[in-house]
Amino acid sequence: MSVEVDLLLQEAKESIEAAQNYRSELQQRLHGLNQARKQIRGSSGQARDALRRHFAELQTAAARLLTERLDVLLSEVDLVEAESVKPLDECQSLIEHGVSQADELLREGEAALRCGLGEKEDQLGRFTKKALHIHLDSLPEVPALVDVPSISAQLDDSVLVLLRERVPRHGSVSSYPPVQIEELQERPGAVLVRWCKVDDDFAAAEYRVQYRLSSSGGSQYEEAYVGRDSEFLVLNLDPHKDYLFRVCARAEGRTEWSPWSISQVGFTTLEPHVWSPGSDGFILSSRKNIALRNDSSQTRCPVIYSHTPTHYCGQTLTFKILAAGQPDRSDGLGVSLDNDRGAGSLQRDQAVCISTNGAVFVNGKEMTNQLPSISVGSCVTFDMEPVHLLPNNNNLNDGFKLRVTIGSGNREVVFDWQLESAGDRLYFGCCFVHTGWKVLVF
């Protein structure tokens, strides 16, 4: 086979491979278009259903409220009518009784006038006496029309005007939600959710984050966060499981929430930070991420470490104080290269920690810089990055350091931590002299 044929064959193979790649890329784009079309169709159907349902509920509620108000007003008319007619009915009964008496008196008078001369005197005498007894000059008072209630209904167009003003502005249709999830970062047993505004004209007062298992179908979302921050760490997630996250916002001066963002899938492959069970002087929560210092310890300042070295460089380790006991200078929150329980403190070699009074210890030595004292609600963070130094030919271990940043309150200290040996995974731990301290780690 000639060289030219070999070249043509090679070009043909490359062309076939390029065509296959091209077709694969186009098929992926077709799939993306189908997904986009599905999202548009699906969200449009949901929007229609939401609109119909909302306005049907409004119509039902408005009809019920109007009917209830009409019934109340009609009852008021009935009551006023009954109270107003009652004295007229009493007056009518009195007049009708007087008319009956007058008719009877007239019949007796006419009979007395027609009787014979022998009976006339007696008949006229009785008639006259009866007429005097009836008081023919006493007449009941009939109220004038101006003194009688004239019932009317006072109605105006204020409600109709309000409806005409508000209904045309009620509800809206938007193509995009005002906020979208920007990033999902895995953390040990958690996912850090970050979001941002995509509508510059939307003035957000607070945000709301929800999540659920992706495999749970149409199950309800769980509330994770409501507040003004633009990121939140969702804790207590199972590793290697997909979760759906979504976020919405509420504008300044409004009560209703915006439409939800497009749900994003997030997961963590990192095992959660947990305390070591069975540690002397501490009891743990069911998830083992909360440690409570109790009074069962036989030592003055027991230390509890993580179950395994799960803190990696490049991650942020956070201790949150859920309850506080009496502080002591020997207390500590920090990280170490090992989990030497016999050391009896974190203020030792191959460990860095912060005491409850804010003092920072590196390899057992106190730094001159100090952080705020630790109390209930305090969050202490540890961030570490390797420092790349030139190797020392005399002692290679002298060249391994970690740059440590400890934050507490609104302050932080930064320093280089010299280690005897290289290690990319660290234990975390805490120790307290007095009982009552409760620490969440994440």
Stockholm file with secondary structure:
# STOCKHOLM 1.0

chainA/1-442         MSVEVDLLLQEAKESIEAAQNYRSELQQRLHGLNQARKQIRGSSGQARDALRRHFAELQTAAARLLTERLDVLLSEVDLVEAESVKPLDECQSLIEHGVSQADELLREGEAALRCGLGEKEDQLGRFTKKALHIHLDSLPEVPALVDVPSISAQLDDSVLVLLRERVPRHGSVSSYPPVQIEELQERPGAVLVRWCKVDDDFAAAEYRVQYRLSSSGGSQYEEAYVGRDSEFLVLNLDPHKDYLFRVCARAEGRTEWSPWSISQVGFTTLEPHVWSPGSDGFILSSRKNIALRNDSSQTRCPVIYSHTPTHYCGQTLTFKILAAGQPDRSDGLGVSLDNDRGAGSLQRDQAVCISTNGAVFVNGKEMTNQLPSISVGSCVTFDMEPVHLLPNNNNLNDGFKLRVTIGSGNREVVFDWQLESAGDRLYFGCCFVHTGWKVLVF
#=GR chainA/1-442 SS CCHHHHHHHHHHHHHHHHHHHHHHHHHHHHHHHHHHHHHHHHHHHHHHHHHHHHHHHHHHHHHHHHHHHHHHHHHHHHHHHHHHHHHHHHHHHHHHHHHHHHHHHHHHHHHHHHSCHHHHHHHHHHHHHHHHHHTTTCCCCCCCGGGSCCCCCCCCSHHHHHHHHHGGGSCCCCSSCSEEEEEEEEETTEEEEEEEESCTTCCEEEEEEEEEEGGGTTCCCEEEEEESCSEEEECSCCTTCCEEEEEEEEETTCCSCCCCCCCEEECCCSCCCCBCTTCTTEEECTTSCEEEECSCCSSSSCEEEBSSCCEETTSEEEEEEEECCCCCTTCEEEEESSCCGGGCCSSSTTEEEECTTSEEEETTEEEEEECCCCCTTCEEEEEEEEEECCCCSSCGGGGEEEEEEEEETTEEEEEEEECSSCCSEEEEEEECSSSCCEEEEC
#=GC SS_cons         CCHHHHHHHHHHHHHHHHHHHHHHHHHHHHHHHHHHHHHHHHHHHHHHHHHHHHHHHHHHHHHHHHHHHHHHHHHHHHHHHHHHHHHHHHHHHHHHHHHHHHHHHHHHHHHHHHSCHHHHHHHHHHHHHHHHHHTTTCCCCCCCGGGSCCCCCCCCSHHHHHHHHHGGGSCCCCSSCSEEEEEEEEETTEEEEEEEESCTTCCEEEEEEEEEEGGGTTCCCEEEEEESCSEEEECSCCTTCCEEEEEEEEETTCCSCCCCCCCEEECCCSCCCCBCTTCTTEEECTTSCEEEECSCCSSSSCEEEBSSCCEETTSEEEEEEEECCCCCTTCEEEEESSCCGGGCCSSSTTEEEECTTSEEEETTEEEEEECCCCCTTCEEEEEEEEEECCCCSSCGGGGEEEEEEEEETTEEEEEEEECSSCCSEEEEEEECSSSCCEEEEC
//
